[in-house]
Amino acid sequence: PVENYQAFIDGGQQLDMKLEPKHGQQIYAVLDGAVSAVLTKKDADIDALLKDAQSKIDGILARG
């Protein structure tokens, strides 16, 4: 029943809504690849993955 959602609707009115950071989804996609590799590959080179992710993210941020 719709009335079961009333507390959720009422509580939402008190939240301070904030926008997602600019380029957030692009950055999450880069980090997702690095995290996925660390979790699924026994021989993952974490330092190299982080360096590559940093380079890609720096490029995303540089483009504004």
PQR file with spaces between the fields and no chain letter, atoms N, CA, C, O and H, PARSE charges and radii, in Angstrom:
ATOM       1  N    PRO     1       0.821   -1.210    0.000 -0.5600 1.5000
ATOM       2  CA   PRO     1       0.000    0.000    0.000  0.2800 2.0000
ATOM       3  C    PRO     1       0.860    1.267    0.000  0.5500 1.7000
ATOM       4  O    PRO     1       1.952    1.299    0.566 -0.5500 1.4000
ATOM       5  N    VAL     2       0.349    2.277   -0.632 -0.4000 1.5000
ATOM       6  CA   VAL     2       1.066    3.541   -0.759 -0.0000 2.0000
ATOM       7  C    VAL     2       1.379    4.151    0.601  0.5500 1.7000
ATOM       8  O    VAL     2       2.431    4.770    0.762 -0.5500 1.4000
ATOM       9  H    VAL     2      -0.539    2.251   -1.092  0.4000 1.0000
ATOM      10  N    GLU     3       0.512    3.996    1.563 -0.4000 1.5000
ATOM      11  CA   GLU     3       0.746    4.604    2.882 -0.0000 2.0000
ATOM      12  C    GLU     3       2.006    4.063    3.560  0.5500 1.7000
ATOM      13  O    GLU     3       2.547    4.709    4.457 -0.5500 1.4000
ATOM      14  H    GLU     3      -0.342    3.493    1.432  0.4000 1.0000
ATOM      15  N    ASN     4       2.471    2.904    3.149 -0.4000 1.5000
ATOM      16  CA   ASN     4       3.705    2.360    3.720 -0.0000 2.0000
ATOM      17  C    ASN     4       4.927    3.192    3.339  0.5500 1.7000
ATOM      18  O    ASN     4       5.961    3.099    4.000 -0.5500 1.4000
ATOM      19  H    ASN     4       2.031    2.379    2.420  0.4000 1.0000
ATOM      20  N    TYR     5       4.828    3.987    2.306 -0.4000 1.5000
ATOM      21  CA   TYR     5       5.939    4.811    1.836 -0.0000 2.0000
ATOM      22  C    TYR     5       5.910    6.231    2.386  0.5500 1.7000
ATOM      23  O    TYR     5       6.819    7.016    2.118 -0.5500 1.4000
ATOM      24  H    TYR     5       3.987    4.062    1.769  0.4000 1.0000
ATOM      25  N    GLN     6       4.882    6.566    3.149 -0.4000 1.5000
ATOM      26  CA   GLN     6       4.722    7.943    3.605 -0.0000 2.0000
ATOM      27  C    GLN     6       5.904    8.412    4.457  0.5500 1.7000
ATOM      28  O    GLN     6       6.346    9.550    4.301 -0.5500 1.4000
ATOM      29  H    GLN     6       4.143    5.928    3.367  0.4000 1.0000
ATOM      30  N    ALA     7       6.420    7.582    5.336 -0.4000 1.5000
ATOM      31  CA   ALA     7       7.566    7.980    6.170 -0.0000 2.0000
ATOM      32  C    ALA     7       8.785    8.282    5.291  0.5500 1.7000
ATOM      33  O    ALA     7       9.535    9.218    5.570 -0.5500 1.4000
ATOM      34  H    ALA     7       6.061    6.658    5.462  0.4000 1.0000
ATOM      35  N    PHE     8       8.979    7.505    4.253 -0.4000 1.5000
ATOM      36  CA   PHE     8      10.079    7.742    3.321 -0.0000 2.0000
ATOM      37  C    PHE     8       9.893    9.077    2.607  0.5500 1.7000
ATOM      38  O    PHE     8      10.838    9.858    2.488 -0.5500 1.4000
ATOM      39  H    PHE     8       8.370    6.745    4.027  0.4000 1.0000
ATOM      40  N    ILE     9       8.700    9.335    2.141 -0.4000 1.5000
ATOM      41  CA   ILE     9       8.407   10.589    1.441 -0.0000 2.0000
ATOM      42  C    ILE     9       8.572   11.775    2.379  0.5500 1.7000
ATOM      43  O    ILE     9       9.173   12.782    2.004 -0.5500 1.4000
ATOM      44  H    ILE     9       7.933    8.701    2.237  0.4000 1.0000
ATOM      45  N    ASP    10       8.049   11.670    3.586 -0.4000 1.5000
ATOM      46  CA   ASP    10       8.161   12.766    4.555 -0.0000 2.0000
ATOM      47  C    ASP    10       9.615   13.022    4.935  0.5500 1.7000
ATOM      48  O    ASP    10      10.031   14.177    5.034 -0.5500 1.4000
ATOM      49  H    ASP    10       7.561   10.852    3.891  0.4000 1.0000
ATOM      50  N    GLY    11      10.385   11.977    5.147 -0.4000 1.5000
ATOM      51  CA   GLY    11      11.786   12.126    5.531 -0.0000 2.0000
ATOM      52  C    GLY    11      12.628   12.727    4.432  0.5500 1.7000
ATOM      53  O    GLY    11      13.592   13.440    4.712 -0.5500 1.4000
ATOM      54  H    GLY    11      10.048   11.039    5.066  0.4000 1.0000
ATOM      55  N    GLY    12      12.288   12.458    3.192 -0.4000 1.5000
ATOM      56  CA   GLY    12      13.031   12.997    2.063 -0.0000 2.0000
ATOM      57  C    GLY    12      12.966   14.507    1.972  0.5500 1.7000
ATOM      58  O    GLY    12      13.867   15.139    1.419 -0.5500 1.4000
ATOM      59  H    GLY    12      11.505   11.879    2.964  0.4000 1.0000
ATOM      60  N    GLN    13      11.922   15.081    2.502 -0.4000 1.5000
ATOM      61  CA   GLN    13      11.765   16.535    2.458 -0.0000 2.0000
ATOM      62  C    GLN    13      12.782   17.237    3.355  0.5500 1.7000
ATOM      63  O    GLN    13      13.035   18.429    3.176 -0.5500 1.4000
ATOM      64  H    GLN    13      11.191   14.568    2.951  0.4000 1.0000
ATOM      65  N    GLN    14      13.363   16.529    4.306 -0.4000 1.5000
ATOM      66  CA   GLN    14      14.302   17.121    5.257 -0.0000 2.0000
ATOM      67  C    GLN    14      15.761   16.947    4.827  0.5500 1.7000
ATOM      68  O    GLN    14      16.662   17.481    5.473 -0.5500 1.4000
ATOM      69  H    GLN    14      13.158   15.561    4.451  0.4000 1.0000
ATOM      70  N    LEU    15      15.995   16.217    3.761 -0.4000 1.5000
ATOM      71  CA   LEU    15      17.361   15.963    3.318 -0.0000 2.0000
ATOM      72  C    LEU    15      17.931   17.150    2.558  0.5500 1.7000
ATOM      73  O    LEU    15      17.220   17.844    1.831 -0.5500 1.4000
ATOM      74  H    LEU    15      15.262   15.784    3.236  0.4000 1.0000
ATOM      75  N    ASP    16      19.223   17.367    2.741 -0.4000 1.5000
ATOM      76  CA   ASP    16      19.940   18.392    1.989 -0.0000 2.0000
ATOM      77  C    ASP    16      20.494   17.716    0.738  0.5500 1.7000
ATOM      78  O    ASP    16      21.521   17.040    0.797 -0.5500 1.4000
ATOM      79  H    ASP    16      19.800   16.803    3.332  0.4000 1.0000
ATOM      80  N    MET    17      19.826   17.898   -0.371 -0.4000 1.5000
ATOM      81  CA   MET    17      20.208   17.225   -1.609 -0.0000 2.0000
ATOM      82  C    MET    17      21.485   17.832   -2.185  0.5500 1.7000
ATOM      83  O    MET    17      21.659   19.051   -2.198 -0.5500 1.4000
ATOM      84  H    MET    17      18.992   18.448   -0.419  0.4000 1.0000
ATOM      85  N    LYS    18      22.375   16.959   -2.660 -0.4000 1.5000
ATOM      86  CA   LYS    18      23.632   17.398   -3.259 -0.0000 2.0000
ATOM      87  C    LYS    18      23.804   16.684   -4.591  0.5500 1.7000
ATOM      88  O    LYS    18      23.445   15.516   -4.737 -0.5500 1.4000
ATOM      89  H    LYS    18      22.234   15.969   -2.649  0.4000 1.0000
ATOM      90  N    LEU    19      24.350   17.395   -5.546 -0.4000 1.5000
ATOM      91  CA   LEU    19      24.609   16.804   -6.849 -0.0000 2.0000
ATOM      92  C    LEU    19      25.840   15.908   -6.793  0.5500 1.7000
ATOM      93  O    LEU    19      26.740   16.110   -5.978 -0.5500 1.4000
ATOM      94  H    LEU    19      24.642   18.344   -5.427  0.4000 1.0000
ATOM      95  N    GLU    20      25.857   14.934   -7.658 -0.4000 1.5000
ATOM      96  CA   GLU    20      27.030   14.075   -7.777 -0.0000 2.0000
ATOM      97  C    GLU    20      28.194   14.918   -8.296  0.5500 1.7000
ATOM      98  O    GLU    20      27.986   15.820   -9.107 -0.5500 1.4000
ATOM      99  H    GLU    20      25.126   14.770   -8.320  0.4000 1.0000
ATOM     100  N    PRO    21      29.415   14.636   -7.838 -0.5600 1.5000
ATOM     101  CA   PRO    21      30.570   15.398   -8.320  0.2800 2.0000
ATOM     102  C    PRO    21      30.689   15.321   -9.843  0.5500 1.7000
ATOM     103  O    PRO    21      30.352   14.312  -10.463 -0.5500 1.4000
ATOM     104  N    LYS    22      31.172   16.402  -10.417 -0.4000 1.5000
ATOM     105  CA   LYS    22      31.378   16.446  -11.864 -0.0000 2.0000
ATOM     106  C    LYS    22      32.319   15.308  -12.268  0.5500 1.7000
ATOM     107  O    LYS    22      33.337   15.083  -11.614 -0.5500 1.4000
ATOM     108  H    LYS    22      31.446   17.221   -9.914  0.4000 1.0000
ATOM     109  N    HIS    23      31.993   14.619  -13.303 -0.4000 1.5000
ATOM     110  CA   HIS    23      32.776   13.488  -13.828 -0.0000 2.0000
ATOM     111  C    HIS    23      32.775   12.284  -12.884  0.5500 1.7000
ATOM     112  O    HIS    23      33.585   11.373  -13.052 -0.5500 1.4000
ATOM     113  H    HIS    23      31.165   14.801  -13.834  0.4000 1.0000
ATOM     114  N    GLY    24      31.889   12.267  -11.906 -0.4000 1.5000
ATOM     115  CA   GLY    24      31.858   11.175  -10.934 -0.0000 2.0000
ATOM     116  C    GLY    24      31.749    9.802  -11.579  0.5500 1.7000
ATOM     117  O    GLY    24      32.501    8.895  -11.223 -0.5500 1.4000
ATOM     118  H    GLY    24      31.230   13.008  -11.769  0.4000 1.0000
ATOM     119  N    GLN    25      30.836    9.634  -12.513 -0.4000 1.5000
ATOM     120  CA   GLN    25      30.644    8.325  -13.136 -0.0000 2.0000
ATOM     121  C    GLN    25      31.868    7.885  -13.940  0.5500 1.7000
ATOM     122  O    GLN    25      32.205    6.701  -13.962 -0.5500 1.4000
ATOM     123  H    GLN    25      30.226   10.371  -12.802  0.4000 1.0000
ATOM     124  N    GLN    26      32.523    8.825  -14.592 -0.4000 1.5000
ATOM     125  CA   GLN    26      33.733    8.479  -15.354 -0.0000 2.0000
ATOM     126  C    GLN    26      34.841    8.019  -14.409  0.5500 1.7000
ATOM     127  O    GLN    26      35.551    7.055  -14.696 -0.5500 1.4000
ATOM     128  H    GLN    26      32.249    9.786  -14.574  0.4000 1.0000
ATOM     129  N    ILE    27      34.982    8.705  -13.295 -0.4000 1.5000
ATOM     130  CA   ILE    27      36.013    8.346  -12.316 -0.0000 2.0000
ATOM     131  C    ILE    27      35.692    6.997  -11.684  0.5500 1.7000
ATOM     132  O    ILE    27      36.583    6.166  -11.506 -0.5500 1.4000
ATOM     133  H    ILE    27      34.406    9.488  -13.061  0.4000 1.0000
ATOM     134  N    TYR    28      34.413    6.773  -11.341 -0.4000 1.5000
ATOM     135  CA   TYR    28      34.017    5.483  -10.771 -0.0000 2.0000
ATOM     136  C    TYR    28      34.308    4.345  -11.752  0.5500 1.7000
ATOM     137  O    TYR    28      34.717    3.260  -11.336 -0.5500 1.4000
ATOM     138  H    TYR    28      33.689    7.448  -11.486  0.4000 1.0000
ATOM     139  N    ALA    29      34.102    4.584  -13.038 -0.4000 1.5000
ATOM     140  CA   ALA    29      34.357    3.547  -14.043 -0.0000 2.0000
ATOM     141  C    ALA    29      35.837    3.176  -14.082  0.5500 1.7000
ATOM     142  O    ALA    29      36.180    2.000  -14.202 -0.5500 1.4000
ATOM     143  H    ALA    29      33.770    5.464  -13.375  0.4000 1.0000
ATOM     144  N    VAL    30      36.705    4.167  -13.983 -0.4000 1.5000
ATOM     145  CA   VAL    30      38.148    3.900  -13.969 -0.0000 2.0000
ATOM     146  C    VAL    30      38.516    3.100  -12.720  0.5500 1.7000
ATOM     147  O    VAL    30      39.233    2.102  -12.802 -0.5500 1.4000
ATOM     148  H    VAL    30      36.425    5.122  -13.887  0.4000 1.0000
ATOM     149  N    LEU    31      38.027    3.537  -11.581 -0.4000 1.5000
ATOM     150  CA   LEU    31      38.349    2.855  -10.328 -0.0000 2.0000
ATOM     151  C    LEU    31      37.752    1.451  -10.283  0.5500 1.7000
ATOM     152  O    LEU    31      38.346    0.540   -9.706 -0.5500 1.4000
ATOM     153  H    LEU    31      37.445    4.347  -11.514  0.4000 1.0000
ATOM     154  N    ASP    32      36.589    1.277  -10.887 -0.4000 1.5000
ATOM     155  CA   ASP    32      35.951   -0.035  -10.920 -0.0000 2.0000
ATOM     156  C    ASP    32      36.846   -1.057  -11.614  0.5500 1.7000
ATOM     157  O    ASP    32      36.959   -2.197  -11.165 -0.5500 1.4000
ATOM     158  H    ASP    32      36.107    2.016  -11.356  0.4000 1.0000
ATOM     159  N    GLY    33      37.475   -0.647  -12.701 -0.4000 1.5000
ATOM     160  CA   GLY    33      38.374   -1.553  -13.405 -0.0000 2.0000
ATOM     161  C    GLY    33      39.560   -1.963  -12.550  0.5500 1.7000
ATOM     162  O    GLY    33      39.952   -3.130  -12.539 -0.5500 1.4000
ATOM     163  H    GLY    33      37.383    0.280  -13.065  0.4000 1.0000
ATOM     164  N    ALA    34      40.128   -1.008  -11.836 -0.4000 1.5000
ATOM     165  CA   ALA    34      41.279   -1.305  -10.975 -0.0000 2.0000
ATOM     166  C    ALA    34      40.878   -2.218   -9.817  0.5500 1.7000
ATOM     167  O    ALA    34      41.567   -3.195   -9.527 -0.5500 1.4000
ATOM     168  H    ALA    34      39.810   -0.060  -11.845  0.4000 1.0000
ATOM     169  N    VAL    35      39.785   -1.905   -9.170 -0.4000 1.5000
ATOM     170  CA   VAL    35      39.327   -2.715   -8.032 -0.0000 2.0000
ATOM     171  C    VAL    35      38.963   -4.122   -8.500  0.5500 1.7000
ATOM     172  O    VAL    35      39.295   -5.105   -7.836 -0.5500 1.4000
ATOM     173  H    VAL    35      39.225   -1.110   -9.405  0.4000 1.0000
ATOM     174  N    SER    36      38.293   -4.217   -9.623 -0.4000 1.5000
ATOM     175  CA   SER    36      37.914   -5.522  -10.160 -0.0000 2.0000
ATOM     176  C    SER    36      39.145   -6.384  -10.438  0.5500 1.7000
ATOM     177  O    SER    36      39.152   -7.577  -10.135 -0.5500 1.4000
ATOM     178  H    SER    36      38.024   -3.419  -10.161  0.4000 1.0000
ATOM     179  N    ALA    37      40.169   -5.787  -11.007 -0.4000 1.5000
ATOM     180  CA   ALA    37      41.398   -6.530  -11.296 -0.0000 2.0000
ATOM     181  C    ALA    37      42.057   -7.023  -10.010  0.5500 1.7000
ATOM     182  O    ALA    37      42.534   -8.156   -9.949 -0.5500 1.4000
ATOM     183  H    ALA    37      40.163   -4.818  -11.253  0.4000 1.0000
ATOM     184  N    VAL    38      42.084   -6.184   -8.997 -0.4000 1.5000
ATOM     185  CA   VAL    38      42.699   -6.581   -7.720 -0.0000 2.0000
ATOM     186  C    VAL    38      41.932   -7.749   -7.094  0.5500 1.7000
ATOM     187  O    VAL    38      42.529   -8.660   -6.519 -0.5500 1.4000
ATOM     188  H    VAL    38      41.697   -5.264   -9.046  0.4000 1.0000
ATOM     189  N    LEU    39      40.621   -7.710   -7.213 -0.4000 1.5000
ATOM     190  CA   LEU    39      39.805   -8.744   -6.580 -0.0000 2.0000
ATOM     191  C    LEU    39      39.740  -10.046   -7.368  0.5500 1.7000
ATOM     192  O    LEU    39      39.415  -11.088   -6.799 -0.5500 1.4000
ATOM     193  H    LEU    39      40.136   -6.971   -7.680  0.4000 1.0000
ATOM     194  N    THR    40      40.039  -10.012   -8.652 -0.4000 1.5000
ATOM     195  CA   THR    40      39.865  -11.218   -9.470 -0.0000 2.0000
ATOM     196  C    THR    40      41.157  -11.813  -10.015  0.5500 1.7000
ATOM     197  O    THR    40      41.151  -12.950  -10.488 -0.5500 1.4000
ATOM     198  H    THR    40      40.303   -9.165   -9.114  0.4000 1.0000
ATOM     199  N    LYS    41      42.255  -11.081   -9.962 -0.4000 1.5000
ATOM     200  CA   LYS    41      43.519  -11.588  -10.505 -0.0000 2.0000
ATOM     201  C    LYS    41      44.543  -11.753   -9.387  0.5500 1.7000
ATOM     202  O    LYS    41      44.921  -10.786   -8.727 -0.5500 1.4000
ATOM     203  H    LYS    41      42.260  -10.158   -9.578  0.4000 1.0000
ATOM     204  N    LYS    42      44.982  -12.988   -9.186 -0.4000 1.5000
ATOM     205  CA   LYS    42      45.954  -13.252   -8.125 -0.0000 2.0000
ATOM     206  C    LYS    42      47.258  -12.500   -8.336  0.5500 1.7000
ATOM     207  O    LYS    42      47.912  -12.102   -7.372 -0.5500 1.4000
ATOM     208  H    LYS    42      44.674  -13.774   -9.723  0.4000 1.0000
ATOM     209  N    ASP    43      47.637  -12.304   -9.593 -0.4000 1.5000
ATOM     210  CA   ASP    43      48.912  -11.654   -9.890 -0.0000 2.0000
ATOM     211  C    ASP    43      48.753  -10.170  -10.239  0.5500 1.7000
ATOM     212  O    ASP    43      49.620   -9.590  -10.893 -0.5500 1.4000
ATOM     213  H    ASP    43      47.105  -12.627  -10.376  0.4000 1.0000
ATOM     214  N    ALA    44      47.665   -9.568   -9.811 -0.4000 1.5000
ATOM     215  CA   ALA    44      47.422   -8.151  -10.126 -0.0000 2.0000
ATOM     216  C    ALA    44      48.533   -7.276   -9.546  0.5500 1.7000
ATOM     217  O    ALA    44      48.909   -7.419   -8.383 -0.5500 1.4000
ATOM     218  H    ALA    44      46.961  -10.039   -9.280  0.4000 1.0000
ATOM     219  N    ASP    45      49.040   -6.388  -10.360 -0.4000 1.5000
ATOM     220  CA   ASP    45      50.070   -5.434   -9.932 -0.0000 2.0000
ATOM     221  C    ASP    45      49.349   -4.181   -9.437  0.5500 1.7000
ATOM     222  O    ASP    45      49.029   -3.286  -10.219 -0.5500 1.4000
ATOM     223  H    ASP    45      48.734   -6.272  -11.305  0.4000 1.0000
ATOM     224  N    ILE    46      49.104   -4.131   -8.150 -0.4000 1.5000
ATOM     225  CA   ILE    46      48.300   -3.057   -7.561 -0.0000 2.0000
ATOM     226  C    ILE    46      48.917   -1.691   -7.825  0.5500 1.7000
ATOM     227  O    ILE    46      48.211   -0.748   -8.182 -0.5500 1.4000
ATOM     228  H    ILE    46      49.364   -4.858   -7.515  0.4000 1.0000
ATOM     229  N    ASP    47      50.218   -1.581   -7.653 -0.4000 1.5000
ATOM     230  CA   ASP    47      50.870   -0.285   -7.884 -0.0000 2.0000
ATOM     231  C    ASP    47      50.674    0.186   -9.325  0.5500 1.7000
ATOM     232  O    ASP    47      50.393    1.360   -9.566 -0.5500 1.4000
ATOM     233  H    ASP    47      50.791   -2.347   -7.362  0.4000 1.0000
ATOM     234  N    ALA    48      50.821   -0.726  -10.274 -0.4000 1.5000
ATOM     235  CA   ALA    48      50.642   -0.364  -11.682 -0.0000 2.0000
ATOM     236  C    ALA    48      49.189   -0.003  -11.975  0.5500 1.7000
ATOM     237  O    ALA    48      48.916    0.940  -12.718 -0.5500 1.4000
ATOM     238  H    ALA    48      51.050   -1.680  -10.078  0.4000 1.0000
ATOM     239  N    LEU    49      48.262   -0.753  -11.393 -0.4000 1.5000
ATOM     240  CA   LEU    49      46.840   -0.459  -11.597 -0.0000 2.0000
ATOM     241  C    LEU    49      46.478    0.919  -11.052  0.5500 1.7000
ATOM     242  O    LEU    49      45.743    1.674  -11.688 -0.5500 1.4000
ATOM     243  H    LEU    49      48.484   -1.520  -10.790  0.4000 1.0000
ATOM     244  N    LEU    50      46.999    1.239   -9.871 -0.4000 1.5000
ATOM     245  CA   LEU    50      46.711    2.552   -9.281 -0.0000 2.0000
ATOM     246  C    LEU    50      47.358    3.678  -10.081  0.5500 1.7000
ATOM     247  O    LEU    50      46.766    4.742  -10.258 -0.5500 1.4000
ATOM     248  H    LEU    50      47.596    0.626   -9.354  0.4000 1.0000
ATOM     249  N    LYS    51      48.573    3.437  -10.563 -0.4000 1.5000
ATOM     250  CA   LYS    51      49.252    4.460  -11.369 -0.0000 2.0000
ATOM     251  C    LYS    51      48.481    4.715  -12.661  0.5500 1.7000
ATOM     252  O    LYS    51      48.308    5.863  -13.072 -0.5500 1.4000
ATOM     253  H    LYS    51      49.054    2.573  -10.420  0.4000 1.0000
ATOM     254  N    ASP    52      48.019    3.642  -13.298 -0.4000 1.5000
ATOM     255  CA   ASP    52      47.239    3.772  -14.524 -0.0000 2.0000
ATOM     256  C    ASP    52      45.911    4.491  -14.245  0.5500 1.7000
ATOM     257  O    ASP    52      45.500    5.366  -15.007 -0.5500 1.4000
ATOM     258  H    ASP    52      48.160    2.710  -12.965  0.4000 1.0000
ATOM     259  N    ALA    53      45.253    4.114  -13.152 -0.4000 1.5000
ATOM     260  CA   ALA    53      43.989    4.765  -12.790 -0.0000 2.0000
ATOM     261  C    ALA    53      44.209    6.248  -12.513  0.5500 1.7000
ATOM     262  O    ALA    53      43.415    7.088  -12.938 -0.5500 1.4000
ATOM     263  H    ALA    53      45.587    3.403  -12.533  0.4000 1.0000
ATOM     264  N    GLN    54      45.280    6.569  -11.805 -0.4000 1.5000
ATOM     265  CA   GLN    54      45.574    7.970  -11.504 -0.0000 2.0000
ATOM     266  C    GLN    54      45.790    8.761  -12.785  0.5500 1.7000
ATOM     267  O    GLN    54      45.299    9.882  -12.922 -0.5500 1.4000
ATOM     268  H    GLN    54      45.925    5.887  -11.459  0.4000 1.0000
ATOM     269  N    SER    55      46.526    8.176  -13.718 -0.4000 1.5000
ATOM     270  CA   SER    55      46.780    8.854  -14.985 -0.0000 2.0000
ATOM     271  C    SER    55      45.478    9.116  -15.741  0.5500 1.7000
ATOM     272  O    SER    55      45.267   10.208  -16.270 -0.5500 1.4000
ATOM     273  H    SER    55      46.925    7.266  -13.607  0.4000 1.0000
ATOM     274  N    LYS    56      44.616    8.116  -15.788 -0.4000 1.5000
ATOM     275  CA   LYS    56      43.332    8.273  -16.476 -0.0000 2.0000
ATOM     276  C    LYS    56      42.452    9.313  -15.785  0.5500 1.7000
ATOM     277  O    LYS    56      41.821   10.135  -16.448 -0.5500 1.4000
ATOM     278  H    LYS    56      44.787    7.230  -15.359  0.4000 1.0000
ATOM     279  N    ILE    57      42.412    9.275  -14.467 -0.4000 1.5000
ATOM     280  CA   ILE    57      41.582   10.224  -13.716 -0.0000 2.0000
ATOM     281  C    ILE    57      42.129   11.635  -13.847  0.5500 1.7000
ATOM     282  O    ILE    57      41.363   12.587  -13.993 -0.5500 1.4000
ATOM     283  H    ILE    57      42.925    8.607  -13.928  0.4000 1.0000
ATOM     284  N    ASP    58      43.445   11.778  -13.796 -0.4000 1.5000
ATOM     285  CA   ASP    58      44.041   13.108  -13.997 -0.0000 2.0000
ATOM     286  C    ASP    58      43.642   13.667  -15.362  0.5500 1.7000
ATOM     287  O    ASP    58      43.369   14.860  -15.494 -0.5500 1.4000
ATOM     288  H    ASP    58      44.068   11.005  -13.677  0.4000 1.0000
ATOM     289  N    GLY    59      43.611   12.801  -16.375 -0.4000 1.5000
ATOM     290  CA   GLY    59      43.192   13.228  -17.706 -0.0000 2.0000
ATOM     291  C    GLY    59      41.733   13.669  -17.733  0.5500 1.7000
ATOM     292  O    GLY    59      41.388   14.665  -18.369 -0.5500 1.4000
ATOM     293  H    GLY    59      43.833   11.832  -16.268  0.4000 1.0000
ATOM     294  N    ILE    60      40.891   12.929  -17.045 -0.4000 1.5000
ATOM     295  CA   ILE    60      39.464   13.288  -16.965 -0.0000 2.0000
ATOM     296  C    ILE    60      39.306   14.645  -16.294  0.5500 1.7000
ATOM     297  O    ILE    60      38.561   15.500  -16.773 -0.5500 1.4000
ATOM     298  H    ILE    60      41.171   12.120  -16.529  0.4000 1.0000
ATOM     299  N    LEU    61      40.008   14.837  -15.189 -0.4000 1.5000
ATOM     300  CA   LEU    61      39.891   16.095  -14.443 -0.0000 2.0000
ATOM     301  C    LEU    61      40.495   17.267  -15.214  0.5500 1.7000
ATOM     302  O    LEU    61      40.003   18.392  -15.118 -0.5500 1.4000
ATOM     303  H    LEU    61      40.613   14.142  -14.801  0.4000 1.0000
ATOM     304  N    ALA    62      41.553   17.011  -15.972 -0.4000 1.5000
ATOM     305  CA   ALA    62      42.202   18.083  -16.737 -0.0000 2.0000
ATOM     306  C    ALA    62      41.298   18.617  -17.844  0.5500 1.7000
ATOM     307  O    ALA    62      41.379   19.789  -18.212 -0.5500 1.4000
ATOM     308  H    ALA    62      41.952   16.097  -16.049  0.4000 1.0000
ATOM     309  N    ARG    63      40.443   17.754  -18.366 -0.4000 1.5000
ATOM     310  CA   ARG    63      39.523   18.192  -19.422 -0.0000 2.0000
ATOM     311  C    ARG    63      38.382   19.039  -18.867  0.5500 1.7000
ATOM     312  O    ARG    63      37.606   19.623  -19.622 -0.5500 1.4000
ATOM     313  H    ARG    63      40.377   16.802  -18.067  0.4000 1.0000
ATOM     314  N    GLY    64      38.290   19.099  -17.550 -0.4000 1.5000
ATOM     315  CA   GLY    64      37.277   19.944  -16.909 -0.0000 2.0000
ATOM     316  C    GLY    64      35.945   19.363  -17.025  0.5500 1.7000
ATOM     317  O    GLY    64      34.974   19.945  -16.540 -0.5500 1.4000
ATOM     318  H    GLY    64      38.920   18.624  -16.936  0.4000 1.0000
